[in-house]
């Protein structure tokens, strides 16, 4: 028998899916005070996977992680959308593809 060690946060149904495949798995629940740190690590992992693959499904994983982070932080989706829209109104979005090369500042 081969054991693969992951030591990472997974979606809620992953243990069930693994067991339904006739495999055994060891799962623990992260402590509440560690949950956010594990979500942040998972966010970085999924962002790297999306960057490497360009697979839109990875963006769905990122969105799910963001939802979990918002829940821990006590921020509703509606509140988050208000924050996002306020930032969009003040600083714009990313549709135009502007790439800032440099800024010249006047001498004091």
Phi and psi restraints in degrees (range 20) as a CNS / XPLOR table:
assign (resid 1 and name C) (resid 2 and name N)
       (resid 2 and name CA) (resid 2 and name C) 1.0 -104.9 20.0 2
assign (resid 2 and name N) (resid 2 and name CA)
       (resid 2 and name C) (resid 3 and name N) 1.0 135.6 20.0 2
assign (resid 2 and name C) (resid 3 and name N)
       (resid 3 and name CA) (resid 3 and name C) 1.0 -113.1 20.0 2
assign (resid 3 and name N) (resid 3 and name CA)
       (resid 3 and name C) (resid 4 and name N) 1.0 128.0 20.0 2
assign (resid 3 and name C) (resid 4 and name N)
       (resid 4 and name CA) (resid 4 and name C) 1.0 -109.2 20.0 2
assign (resid 4 and name N) (resid 4 and name CA)
       (resid 4 and name C) (resid 5 and name N) 1.0 125.7 20.0 2
assign (resid 4 and name C) (resid 5 and name N)
       (resid 5 and name CA) (resid 5 and name C) 1.0 -96.4 20.0 2
assign (resid 5 and name N) (resid 5 and name CA)
       (resid 5 and name C) (resid 6 and name N) 1.0 128.9 20.0 2
assign (resid 5 and name C) (resid 6 and name N)
       (resid 6 and name CA) (resid 6 and name C) 1.0 -110.3 20.0 2
assign (resid 6 and name N) (resid 6 and name CA)
       (resid 6 and name C) (resid 7 and name N) 1.0 -46.9 20.0 2
assign (resid 6 and name C) (resid 7 and name N)
       (resid 7 and name CA) (resid 7 and name C) 1.0 47.6 20.0 2
assign (resid 7 and name N) (resid 7 and name CA)
       (resid 7 and name C) (resid 8 and name N) 1.0 56.9 20.0 2
assign (resid 7 and name C) (resid 8 and name N)
       (resid 8 and name CA) (resid 8 and name C) 1.0 -148.4 20.0 2
assign (resid 8 and name N) (resid 8 and name CA)
       (resid 8 and name C) (resid 9 and name N) 1.0 158.7 20.0 2
assign (resid 8 and name C) (resid 9 and name N)
       (resid 9 and name CA) (resid 9 and name C) 1.0 -69.3 20.0 2
assign (resid 9 and name N) (resid 9 and name CA)
       (resid 9 and name C) (resid 10 and name N) 1.0 137.3 20.0 2
assign (resid 9 and name C) (resid 10 and name N)
       (resid 10 and name CA) (resid 10 and name C) 1.0 -130.6 20.0 2
assign (resid 10 and name N) (resid 10 and name CA)
       (resid 10 and name C) (resid 11 and name N) 1.0 163.7 20.0 2
assign (resid 10 and name C) (resid 11 and name N)
       (resid 11 and name CA) (resid 11 and name C) 1.0 -61.8 20.0 2
assign (resid 11 and name N) (resid 11 and name CA)
       (resid 11 and name C) (resid 12 and name N) 1.0 155.5 20.0 2
assign (resid 11 and name C) (resid 12 and name N)
       (resid 12 and name CA) (resid 12 and name C) 1.0 -58.8 20.0 2
assign (resid 12 and name N) (resid 12 and name CA)
       (resid 12 and name C) (resid 13 and name N) 1.0 -31.8 20.0 2
assign (resid 12 and name C) (resid 13 and name N)
       (resid 13 and name CA) (resid 13 and name C) 1.0 -92.7 20.0 2
assign (resid 13 and name N) (resid 13 and name CA)
       (resid 13 and name C) (resid 14 and name N) 1.0 -2.7 20.0 2
assign (resid 13 and name C) (resid 14 and name N)
       (resid 14 and name CA) (resid 14 and name C) 1.0 -59.1 20.0 2
assign (resid 14 and name N) (resid 14 and name CA)
       (resid 14 and name C) (resid 15 and name N) 1.0 -45.1 20.0 2
assign (resid 14 and name C) (resid 15 and name N)
       (resid 15 and name CA) (resid 15 and name C) 1.0 -58.5 20.0 2
assign (resid 15 and name N) (resid 15 and name CA)
       (resid 15 and name C) (resid 16 and name N) 1.0 -41.9 20.0 2
assign (resid 15 and name C) (resid 16 and name N)
       (resid 16 and name CA) (resid 16 and name C) 1.0 -61.4 20.0 2
assign (resid 16 and name N) (resid 16 and name CA)
       (resid 16 and name C) (resid 17 and name N) 1.0 -43.8 20.0 2
assign (resid 16 and name C) (resid 17 and name N)
       (resid 17 and name CA) (resid 17 and name C) 1.0 -63.0 20.0 2
assign (resid 17 and name N) (resid 17 and name CA)
       (resid 17 and name C) (resid 18 and name N) 1.0 -43.0 20.0 2
assign (resid 17 and name C) (resid 18 and name N)
       (resid 18 and name CA) (resid 18 and name C) 1.0 -62.0 20.0 2
assign (resid 18 and name N) (resid 18 and name CA)
       (resid 18 and name C) (resid 19 and name N) 1.0 -46.1 20.0 2
assign (resid 18 and name C) (resid 19 and name N)
       (resid 19 and name CA) (resid 19 and name C) 1.0 -64.9 20.0 2
assign (resid 19 and name N) (resid 19 and name CA)
       (resid 19 and name C) (resid 20 and name N) 1.0 -36.7 20.0 2
assign (resid 19 and name C) (resid 20 and name N)
       (resid 20 and name CA) (resid 20 and name C) 1.0 -66.0 20.0 2
assign (resid 20 and name N) (resid 20 and name CA)
       (resid 20 and name C) (resid 21 and name N) 1.0 -18.7 20.0 2
assign (resid 20 and name C) (resid 21 and name N)
       (resid 21 and name CA) (resid 21 and name C) 1.0 -87.5 20.0 2
assign (resid 21 and name N) (resid 21 and name CA)
       (resid 21 and name C) (resid 22 and name N) 1.0 6.2 20.0 2
assign (resid 21 and name C) (resid 22 and name N)
       (resid 22 and name CA) (resid 22 and name C) 1.0 79.7 20.0 2
assign (resid 22 and name N) (resid 22 and name CA)
       (resid 22 and name C) (resid 23 and name N) 1.0 16.3 20.0 2
assign (resid 22 and name C) (resid 23 and name N)
       (resid 23 and name CA) (resid 23 and name C) 1.0 -104.7 20.0 2
assign (resid 23 and name N) (resid 23 and name CA)
       (resid 23 and name C) (resid 24 and name N) 1.0 158.8 20.0 2
assign (resid 23 and name C) (resid 24 and name N)
       (resid 24 and name CA) (resid 24 and name C) 1.0 -104.1 20.0 2
assign (resid 24 and name N) (resid 24 and name CA)
       (resid 24 and name C) (resid 25 and name N) 1.0 148.9 20.0 2
assign (resid 24 and name C) (resid 25 and name N)
       (resid 25 and name CA) (resid 25 and name C) 1.0 -145.9 20.0 2
assign (resid 25 and name N) (resid 25 and name CA)
       (resid 25 and name C) (resid 26 and name N) 1.0 151.3 20.0 2
assign (resid 25 and name C) (resid 26 and name N)
       (resid 26 and name CA) (resid 26 and name C) 1.0 -106.3 20.0 2
assign (resid 26 and name N) (resid 26 and name CA)
       (resid 26 and name C) (resid 27 and name N) 1.0 125.3 20.0 2
assign (resid 26 and name C) (resid 27 and name N)
       (resid 27 and name CA) (resid 27 and name C) 1.0 -131.6 20.0 2
assign (resid 27 and name N) (resid 27 and name CA)
       (resid 27 and name C) (resid 28 and name N) 1.0 137.2 20.0 2
assign (resid 27 and name C) (resid 28 and name N)
       (resid 28 and name CA) (resid 28 and name C) 1.0 -122.1 20.0 2
assign (resid 28 and name N) (resid 28 and name CA)
       (resid 28 and name C) (resid 29 and name N) 1.0 169.1 20.0 2
assign (resid 28 and name C) (resid 29 and name N)
       (resid 29 and name CA) (resid 29 and name C) 1.0 -106.9 20.0 2
assign (resid 29 and name N) (resid 29 and name CA)
       (resid 29 and name C) (resid 30 and name N) 1.0 130.6 20.0 2
assign (resid 29 and name C) (resid 30 and name N)
       (resid 30 and name CA) (resid 30 and name C) 1.0 -69.7 20.0 2
assign (resid 30 and name N) (resid 30 and name CA)
       (resid 30 and name C) (resid 31 and name N) 1.0 147.7 20.0 2
assign (resid 30 and name C) (resid 31 and name N)
       (resid 31 and name CA) (resid 31 and name C) 1.0 -65.2 20.0 2
assign (resid 31 and name N) (resid 31 and name CA)
       (resid 31 and name C) (resid 32 and name N) 1.0 147.6 20.0 2
assign (resid 31 and name C) (resid 32 and name N)
       (resid 32 and name CA) (resid 32 and name C) 1.0 -53.2 20.0 2
assign (resid 32 and name N) (resid 32 and name CA)
       (resid 32 and name C) (resid 33 and name N) 1.0 -41.4 20.0 2
assign (resid 32 and name C) (resid 33 and name N)
       (resid 33 and name CA) (resid 33 and name C) 1.0 -72.6 20.0 2
assign (resid 33 and name N) (resid 33 and name CA)
       (resid 33 and name C) (resid 34 and name N) 1.0 -11.3 20.0 2
assign (resid 33 and name C) (resid 34 and name N)
       (resid 34 and name CA) (resid 34 and name C) 1.0 -102.1 20.0 2
assign (resid 34 and name N) (resid 34 and name CA)
       (resid 34 and name C) (resid 35 and name N) 1.0 -12.8 20.0 2
assign (resid 34 and name C) (resid 35 and name N)
       (resid 35 and name CA) (resid 35 and name C) 1.0 -58.4 20.0 2
assign (resid 35 and name N) (resid 35 and name CA)
       (resid 35 and name C) (resid 36 and name N) 1.0 -46.0 20.0 2
assign (resid 35 and name C) (resid 36 and name N)
       (resid 36 and name CA) (resid 36 and name C) 1.0 -62.6 20.0 2
assign (resid 36 and name N) (resid 36 and name CA)
       (resid 36 and name C) (resid 37 and name N) 1.0 -42.1 20.0 2
assign (resid 36 and name C) (resid 37 and name N)
       (resid 37 and name CA) (resid 37 and name C) 1.0 -62.3 20.0 2
assign (resid 37 and name N) (resid 37 and name CA)
       (resid 37 and name C) (resid 38 and name N) 1.0 -40.1 20.0 2
assign (resid 37 and name C) (resid 38 and name N)
       (resid 38 and name CA) (resid 38 and name C) 1.0 -68.1 20.0 2
assign (resid 38 and name N) (resid 38 and name CA)
       (resid 38 and name C) (resid 39 and name N) 1.0 -37.6 20.0 2
assign (resid 38 and name C) (resid 39 and name N)
       (resid 39 and name CA) (resid 39 and name C) 1.0 -64.9 20.0 2
assign (resid 39 and name N) (resid 39 and name CA)
       (resid 39 and name C) (resid 40 and name N) 1.0 -40.1 20.0 2
assign (resid 39 and name C) (resid 40 and name N)
       (resid 40 and name CA) (resid 40 and name C) 1.0 -63.6 20.0 2
assign (resid 40 and name N) (resid 40 and name CA)
       (resid 40 and name C) (resid 41 and name N) 1.0 -39.5 20.0 2
assign (resid 40 and name C) (resid 41 and name N)
       (resid 41 and name CA) (resid 41 and name C) 1.0 -65.6 20.0 2
assign (resid 41 and name N) (resid 41 and name CA)
       (resid 41 and name C) (resid 42 and name N) 1.0 -40.3 20.0 2
assign (resid 41 and name C) (resid 42 and name N)
       (resid 42 and name CA) (resid 42 and name C) 1.0 -66.2 20.0 2
assign (resid 42 and name N) (resid 42 and name CA)
       (resid 42 and name C) (resid 43 and name N) 1.0 -37.7 20.0 2
assign (resid 42 and name C) (resid 43 and name N)
       (resid 43 and name CA) (resid 43 and name C) 1.0 -60.4 20.0 2
assign (resid 43 and name N) (resid 43 and name CA)
       (resid 43 and name C) (resid 44 and name N) 1.0 -44.9 20.0 2
assign (resid 43 and name C) (resid 44 and name N)
       (resid 44 and name CA) (resid 44 and name C) 1.0 -63.1 20.0 2
assign (resid 44 and name N) (resid 44 and name CA)
       (resid 44 and name C) (resid 45 and name N) 1.0 -42.1 20.0 2
assign (resid 44 and name C) (resid 45 and name N)
       (resid 45 and name CA) (resid 45 and name C) 1.0 -60.2 20.0 2
assign (resid 45 and name N) (resid 45 and name CA)
       (resid 45 and name C) (resid 46 and name N) 1.0 -48.2 20.0 2
assign (resid 45 and name C) (resid 46 and name N)
       (resid 46 and name CA) (resid 46 and name C) 1.0 -68.0 20.0 2
assign (resid 46 and name N) (resid 46 and name CA)
       (resid 46 and name C) (resid 47 and name N) 1.0 -35.5 20.0 2
assign (resid 46 and name C) (resid 47 and name N)
       (resid 47 and name CA) (resid 47 and name C) 1.0 -64.0 20.0 2
assign (resid 47 and name N) (resid 47 and name CA)
       (resid 47 and name C) (resid 48 and name N) 1.0 -41.9 20.0 2
assign (resid 47 and name C) (resid 48 and name N)
       (resid 48 and name CA) (resid 48 and name C) 1.0 -62.6 20.0 2
assign (resid 48 and name N) (resid 48 and name CA)
       (resid 48 and name C) (resid 49 and name N) 1.0 -41.0 20.0 2
assign (resid 48 and name C) (resid 49 and name N)
       (resid 49 and name CA) (resid 49 and name C) 1.0 -64.1 20.0 2
assign (resid 49 and name N) (resid 49 and name CA)
       (resid 49 and name C) (resid 50 and name N) 1.0 -42.5 20.0 2
assign (resid 49 and name C) (resid 50 and name N)
       (resid 50 and name CA) (resid 50 and name C) 1.0 -64.5 20.0 2
assign (resid 50 and name N) (resid 50 and name CA)
       (resid 50 and name C) (resid 51 and name N) 1.0 -43.9 20.0 2
assign (resid 50 and name C) (resid 51 and name N)
       (resid 51 and name CA) (resid 51 and name C) 1.0 -60.0 20.0 2
assign (resid 51 and name N) (resid 51 and name CA)
       (resid 51 and name C) (resid 52 and name N) 1.0 -38.3 20.0 2
assign (resid 51 and name C) (resid 52 and name N)
       (resid 52 and name CA) (resid 52 and name C) 1.0 -75.9 20.0 2
assign (resid 52 and name N) (resid 52 and name CA)
       (resid 52 and name C) (resid 53 and name N) 1.0 -34.9 20.0 2
assign (resid 52 and name C) (resid 53 and name N)
       (resid 53 and name CA) (resid 53 and name C) 1.0 -106.1 20.0 2
assign (resid 53 and name N) (resid 53 and name CA)
       (resid 53 and name C) (resid 54 and name N) 1.0 -29.7 20.0 2
assign (resid 53 and name C) (resid 54 and name N)
       (resid 54 and name CA) (resid 54 and name C) 1.0 72.5 20.0 2
assign (resid 54 and name N) (resid 54 and name CA)
       (resid 54 and name C) (resid 55 and name N) 1.0 10.3 20.0 2
assign (resid 54 and name C) (resid 55 and name N)
       (resid 55 and name CA) (resid 55 and name C) 1.0 -74.0 20.0 2
assign (resid 55 and name N) (resid 55 and name CA)
       (resid 55 and name C) (resid 56 and name N) 1.0 120.7 20.0 2
assign (resid 55 and name C) (resid 56 and name N)
       (resid 56 and name CA) (resid 56 and name C) 1.0 -60.5 20.0 2
assign (resid 56 and name N) (resid 56 and name CA)
       (resid 56 and name C) (resid 57 and name N) 1.0 -29.1 20.0 2
assign (resid 56 and name C) (resid 57 and name N)
       (resid 57 and name CA) (resid 57 and name C) 1.0 -59.2 20.0 2
assign (resid 57 and name N) (resid 57 and name CA)
       (resid 57 and name C) (resid 58 and name N) 1.0 -29.6 20.0 2
assign (resid 57 and name C) (resid 58 and name N)
       (resid 58 and name CA) (resid 58 and name C) 1.0 -67.0 20.0 2
assign (resid 58 and name N) (resid 58 and name CA)
       (resid 58 and name C) (resid 59 and name N) 1.0 -31.9 20.0 2
assign (resid 58 and name C) (resid 59 and name N)
       (resid 59 and name CA) (resid 59 and name C) 1.0 -66.7 20.0 2
assign (resid 59 and name N) (resid 59 and name CA)
       (resid 59 and name C) (resid 60 and name N) 1.0 -33.6 20.0 2
assign (resid 59 and name C) (resid 60 and name N)
       (resid 60 and name CA) (resid 60 and name C) 1.0 -63.6 20.0 2
assign (resid 60 and name N) (resid 60 and name CA)
       (resid 60 and name C) (resid 61 and name N) 1.0 -40.3 20.0 2
assign (resid 60 and name C) (resid 61 and name N)
       (resid 61 and name CA) (resid 61 and name C) 1.0 -62.6 20.0 2
assign (resid 61 and name N) (resid 61 and name CA)
       (resid 61 and name C) (resid 62 and name N) 1.0 -42.7 20.0 2
assign (resid 61 and name C) (resid 62 and name N)
       (resid 62 and name CA) (resid 62 and name C) 1.0 -61.9 20.0 2
assign (resid 62 and name N) (resid 62 and name CA)
       (resid 62 and name C) (resid 63 and name N) 1.0 -43.3 20.0 2
assign (resid 62 and name C) (resid 63 and name N)
       (resid 63 and name CA) (resid 63 and name C) 1.0 -62.5 20.0 2
assign (resid 63 and name N) (resid 63 and name CA)
       (resid 63 and name C) (resid 64 and name N) 1.0 -39.0 20.0 2
assign (resid 63 and name C) (resid 64 and name N)
       (resid 64 and name CA) (resid 64 and name C) 1.0 -65.6 20.0 2
assign (resid 64 and name N) (resid 64 and name CA)
       (resid 64 and name C) (resid 65 and name N) 1.0 -39.3 20.0 2
assign (resid 64 and name C) (resid 65 and name N)
       (resid 65 and name CA) (resid 65 and name C) 1.0 -66.2 20.0 2
assign (resid 65 and name N) (resid 65 and name CA)
       (resid 65 and name C) (resid 66 and name N) 1.0 -41.3 20.0 2
assign (resid 65 and name C) (resid 66 and name N)
       (resid 66 and name CA) (resid 66 and name C) 1.0 -60.4 20.0 2
assign (resid 66 and name N) (resid 66 and name CA)
       (resid 66 and name C) (resid 67 and name N) 1.0 -42.4 20.0 2
assign (resid 66 and name C) (resid 67 and name N)
       (resid 67 and name CA) (resid 67 and name C) 1.0 -59.6 20.0 2
assign (resid 67 and name N) (resid 67 and name CA)
       (resid 67 and name C) (resid 68 and name N) 1.0 -42.3 20.0 2
assign (resid 67 and name C) (resid 68 and name N)
       (resid 68 and name CA) (resid 68 and name C) 1.0 -65.9 20.0 2
assign (resid 68 and name N) (resid 68 and name CA)
       (resid 68 and name C) (resid 69 and name N) 1.0 -40.6 20.0 2
assign (resid 68 and name C) (resid 69 and name N)
       (resid 69 and name CA) (resid 69 and name C) 1.0 -63.3 20.0 2
assign (resid 69 and name N) (resid 69 and name CA)
       (resid 69 and name C) (resid 70 and name N) 1.0 -44.7 20.0 2
assign (resid 69 and name C) (resid 70 and name N)
       (resid 70 and name CA) (resid 70 and name C) 1.0 -59.6 20.0 2
assign (resid 70 and name N) (resid 70 and name CA)
       (resid 70 and name C) (resid 71 and name N) 1.0 -40.8 20.0 2
assign (resid 70 and name C) (resid 71 and name N)
       (resid 71 and name CA) (resid 71 and name C) 1.0 -61.9 20.0 2
assign (resid 71 and name N) (resid 71 and name CA)
       (resid 71 and name C) (resid 72 and name N) 1.0 -45.7 20.0 2
assign (resid 71 and name C) (resid 72 and name N)
       (resid 72 and name CA) (resid 72 and name C) 1.0 -61.3 20.0 2
assign (resid 72 and name N) (resid 72 and name CA)
       (resid 72 and name C) (resid 73 and name N) 1.0 -39.9 20.0 2
assign (resid 72 and name C) (resid 73 and name N)
       (resid 73 and name CA) (resid 73 and name C) 1.0 -78.5 20.0 2
assign (resid 73 and name N) (resid 73 and name CA)
       (resid 73 and name C) (resid 74 and name N) 1.0 -4.5 20.0 2
assign (resid 73 and name C) (resid 74 and name N)
       (resid 74 and name CA) (resid 74 and name C) 1.0 73.8 20.0 2
assign (resid 74 and name N) (resid 74 and name CA)
       (resid 74 and name C) (resid 75 and name N) 1.0 29.5 20.0 2
assign (resid 74 and name C) (resid 75 and name N)
       (resid 75 and name CA) (resid 75 and name C) 1.0 -113.1 20.0 2
assign (resid 75 and name N) (resid 75 and name CA)
       (resid 75 and name C) (resid 76 and name N) 1.0 124.2 20.0 2
assign (resid 75 and name C) (resid 76 and name N)
       (resid 76 and name CA) (resid 76 and name C) 1.0 -75.8 20.0 2
assign (resid 76 and name N) (resid 76 and name CA)
       (resid 76 and name C) (resid 77 and name N) 1.0 162.3 20.0 2
assign (resid 76 and name C) (resid 77 and name N)
       (resid 77 and name CA) (resid 77 and name C) 1.0 -58.8 20.0 2
assign (resid 77 and name N) (resid 77 and name CA)
       (resid 77 and name C) (resid 78 and name N) 1.0 -39.7 20.0 2
assign (resid 77 and name C) (resid 78 and name N)
       (resid 78 and name CA) (resid 78 and name C) 1.0 -64.5 20.0 2
assign (resid 78 and name N) (resid 78 and name CA)
       (resid 78 and name C) (resid 79 and name N) 1.0 -42.8 20.0 2
assign (resid 78 and name C) (resid 79 and name N)
       (resid 79 and name CA) (resid 79 and name C) 1.0 -63.6 20.0 2
assign (resid 79 and name N) (resid 79 and name CA)
       (resid 79 and name C) (resid 80 and name N) 1.0 -41.8 20.0 2
assign (resid 79 and name C) (resid 80 and name N)
       (resid 80 and name CA) (resid 80 and name C) 1.0 -62.3 20.0 2
assign (resid 80 and name N) (resid 80 and name CA)
       (resid 80 and name C) (resid 81 and name N) 1.0 -43.4 20.0 2
assign (resid 80 and name C) (resid 81 and name N)
       (resid 81 and name CA) (resid 81 and name C) 1.0 -63.7 20.0 2
assign (resid 81 and name N) (resid 81 and name CA)
       (resid 81 and name C) (resid 82 and name N) 1.0 -35.4 20.0 2
assign (resid 81 and name C) (resid 82 and name N)
       (resid 82 and name CA) (resid 82 and name C) 1.0 -64.3 20.0 2
assign (resid 82 and name N) (resid 82 and name CA)
       (resid 82 and name C) (resid 83 and name N) 1.0 -44.0 20.0 2
assign (resid 82 and name C) (resid 83 and name N)
       (resid 83 and name CA) (resid 83 and name C) 1.0 -61.9 20.0 2
assign (resid 83 and name N) (resid 83 and name CA)
       (resid 83 and name C) (resid 84 and name N) 1.0 -45.8 20.0 2
assign (resid 83 and name C) (resid 84 and name N)
       (resid 84 and name CA) (resid 84 and name C) 1.0 -61.5 20.0 2
assign (resid 84 and name N) (resid 84 and name CA)
       (resid 84 and name C) (resid 85 and name N) 1.0 -45.6 20.0 2
assign (resid 84 and name C) (resid 85 and name N)
       (resid 85 and name CA) (resid 85 and name C) 1.0 -67.5 20.0 2
assign (resid 85 and name N) (resid 85 and name CA)
       (resid 85 and name C) (resid 86 and name N) 1.0 -37.8 20.0 2
assign (resid 85 and name C) (resid 86 and name N)
       (resid 86 and name CA) (resid 86 and name C) 1.0 -62.0 20.0 2
assign (resid 86 and name N) (resid 86 and name CA)
       (resid 86 and name C) (resid 87 and name N) 1.0 -42.4 20.0 2
assign (resid 86 and name C) (resid 87 and name N)
       (resid 87 and name CA) (resid 87 and name C) 1.0 -65.3 20.0 2
assign (resid 87 and name N) (resid 87 and name CA)
       (resid 87 and name C) (resid 88 and name N) 1.0 -38.8 20.0 2
assign (resid 87 and name C) (resid 88 and name N)
       (resid 88 and name CA) (resid 88 and name C) 1.0 -63.7 20.0 2
assign (resid 88 and name N) (resid 88 and name CA)
       (resid 88 and name C) (resid 89 and name N) 1.0 -41.2 20.0 2
assign (resid 88 and name C) (resid 89 and name N)
       (resid 89 and name CA) (resid 89 and name C) 1.0 -66.3 20.0 2
assign (resid 89 and name N) (resid 89 and name CA)
       (resid 89 and name C) (resid 90 and name N) 1.0 -39.7 20.0 2
assign (resid 89 and name C) (resid 90 and name N)
       (resid 90 and name CA) (resid 90 and name C) 1.0 -81.8 20.0 2
assign (resid 90 and name N) (resid 90 and name CA)
       (resid 90 and name C) (resid 91 and name N) 1.0 -37.5 20.0 2
assign (resid 90 and name C) (resid 91 and name N)
       (resid 91 and name CA) (resid 91 and name C) 1.0 -115.6 20.0 2
assign (resid 91 and name N) (resid 91 and name CA)
       (resid 91 and name C) (resid 92 and name N) 1.0 -6.6 20.0 2
assign (resid 91 and name C) (resid 92 and name N)
       (resid 92 and name CA) (resid 92 and name C) 1.0 87.2 20.0 2
assign (resid 92 and name N) (resid 92 and name CA)
       (resid 92 and name C) (resid 93 and name N) 1.0 178.3 20.0 2
assign (resid 92 and name C) (resid 93 and name N)
       (resid 93 and name CA) (resid 93 and name C) 1.0 -101.5 20.0 2
assign (resid 93 and name N) (resid 93 and name CA)
       (resid 93 and name C) (resid 94 and name N) 1.0 -147.4 20.0 2
assign (resid 93 and name C) (resid 94 and name N)
       (resid 94 and name CA) (resid 94 and name C) 1.0 -128.0 20.0 2
assign (resid 94 and name N) (resid 94 and name CA)
       (resid 94 and name C) (resid 95 and name N) 1.0 19.8 20.0 2
assign (resid 94 and name C) (resid 95 and name N)
       (resid 95 and name CA) (resid 95 and name C) 1.0 -69.6 20.0 2
assign (resid 95 and name N) (resid 95 and name CA)
       (resid 95 and name C) (resid 96 and name N) 1.0 -33.9 20.0 2
assign (resid 95 and name C) (resid 96 and name N)
       (resid 96 and name CA) (resid 96 and name C) 1.0 -80.9 20.0 2
assign (resid 96 and name N) (resid 96 and name CA)
       (resid 96 and name C) (resid 97 and name N) 1.0 -13.6 20.0 2
assign (resid 96 and name C) (resid 97 and name N)
       (resid 97 and name CA) (resid 97 and name C) 1.0 71.1 20.0 2
assign (resid 97 and name N) (resid 97 and name CA)
       (resid 97 and name C) (resid 98 and name N) 1.0 28.7 20.0 2
assign (resid 97 and name C) (resid 98 and name N)
       (resid 98 and name CA) (resid 98 and name C) 1.0 -64.5 20.0 2
assign (resid 98 and name N) (resid 98 and name CA)
       (resid 98 and name C) (resid 99 and name N) 1.0 136.8 20.0 2
assign (resid 98 and name C) (resid 99 and name N)
       (resid 99 and name CA) (resid 99 and name C) 1.0 -124.0 20.0 2
assign (resid 99 and name N) (resid 99 and name CA)
       (resid 99 and name C) (resid 100 and name N) 1.0 107.2 20.0 2
assign (resid 99 and name C) (resid 100 and name N)
       (resid 100 and name CA) (resid 100 and name C) 1.0 -77.1 20.0 2
assign (resid 100 and name N) (resid 100 and name CA)
       (resid 100 and name C) (resid 101 and name N) 1.0 116.0 20.0 2
assign (resid 100 and name C) (resid 101 and name N)
       (resid 101 and name CA) (resid 101 and name C) 1.0 -87.6 20.0 2
assign (resid 101 and name N) (resid 101 and name CA)
       (resid 101 and name C) (resid 102 and name N) 1.0 -47.4 20.0 2
assign (resid 101 and name C) (resid 102 and name N)
       (resid 102 and name CA) (resid 102 and name C) 1.0 -163.1 20.0 2
assign (resid 102 and name N) (resid 102 and name CA)
       (resid 102 and name C) (resid 103 and name N) 1.0 168.5 20.0 2
assign (resid 102 and name C) (resid 103 and name N)
       (resid 103 and name CA) (resid 103 and name C) 1.0 -135.6 20.0 2
assign (resid 103 and name N) (resid 103 and name CA)
       (resid 103 and name C) (resid 104 and name N) 1.0 130.0 20.0 2
assign (resid 103 and name C) (resid 104 and name N)
       (resid 104 and name CA) (resid 104 and name C) 1.0 -96.5 20.0 2
assign (resid 104 and name N) (resid 104 and name CA)
       (resid 104 and name C) (resid 105 and name N) 1.0 125.9 20.0 2
assign (resid 104 and name C) (resid 105 and name N)
       (resid 105 and name CA) (resid 105 and name C) 1.0 -107.2 20.0 2
assign (resid 105 and name N) (resid 105 and name CA)
       (resid 105 and name C) (resid 106 and name N) 1.0 140.0 20.0 2
assign (resid 105 and name C) (resid 106 and name N)
       (resid 106 and name CA) (resid 106 and name C) 1.0 -67.1 20.0 2
assign (resid 106 and name N) (resid 106 and name CA)
       (resid 106 and name C) (resid 107 and name N) 1.0 150.6 20.0 2
assign (resid 106 and name C) (resid 107 and name N)
       (resid 107 and name CA) (resid 107 and name C) 1.0 -67.5 20.0 2
assign (resid 107 and name N) (resid 107 and name CA)
       (resid 107 and name C) (resid 108 and name N) 1.0 143.6 20.0 2
